């Protein structure tokens, strides 16, 4: 596809692409259907600098289901 350039950062050529949290946050609404603040909350304290889309989706799912006392 010509035109749109991907800003993904791949760690290993055979693995799922990994992105910085900043890159994922910019596309929060389109990719995850949430506001950027939700990603910030879900990923607060997460270890590492690069994440797969699946990892972030899982964290968002847990974050949204968490009980508030």
Steps between C-alpha positions, in 0.01 A plus 500: 500500500638831402446813698477422868823429681507276806698610803526153647818387665570131456710313753532165320416447136276197573305648791201728535592869453560702816426869540583770750224601737498846342430352154218284636348789696484722191281239330297403809157575354557336161685192624345430840178701505601688816630844589875549552444541877376141518823370352698715743308351793510145371872509432598692815800325655543256210850365462677559171498760228354309205163323494298294253144597415379178667684584824340843517155362416532250785607773744209720393258211551626443855500873574141545385380205711681607818276579797520844652468516877 
